[in-house]
């Protein structure tokens, strides 16, 4: 070993370790960090009525990361808090410049009798939904309930015309694969966490 290495080997080792750690954090920051999300299954396509009267669907947003949420606007409990959390996801995606360009959110009503186009316009406006990146949709009840099941959401209509349902948001990647079911029931629906997952898939 040369005199230089005998004198400085420890300093060189420390620098190498620091550089390796910094590189690891840089890679994680670029990818969003964390374990790779699994491929669950291909997301079911749909074509439903939007608040502007046009029809839009999953494939219209091909190449973008998508969030898909099933709800009804007169829900007395979980839907409004979840929609509020999604409104904060929307703001995070706006800050990062992804909303509408690299990411789209779909909120789909399974109660079209009450959730008319006008009702969905009013409801979405309460959450400052940007129609360029957050679509509120409606469709035939049976079609939407069957679609919801394909996204891991169970919907049961009770004798009073109200709904009991799984409160879940599906995360769909650019290629149309469901990568995660985000449950609003167990604390997973943190807007910062959801936005970071969207951003991670958008950067892939």
Secondary structure, DSSP 4 states (H G I P E B T S, - for coil): --HHHHHHHHHHHHHHHHHHHHHHHHHHHHHTSSSPPP--EEPPP-EEEETTS-EEEGGGGTTSEEEEEEE-TT-SSHHHHHHHHHHHHHHHHHHTT-BTTTEEEEEEES-TTT--HHHHHHHHHHTT--TTTEEEEE--HHHHHHHHHHTT--EEE-TTS-EEE--EEEEE-TTSEEEEEEETTTT---HHHHHHHHHHHHT-
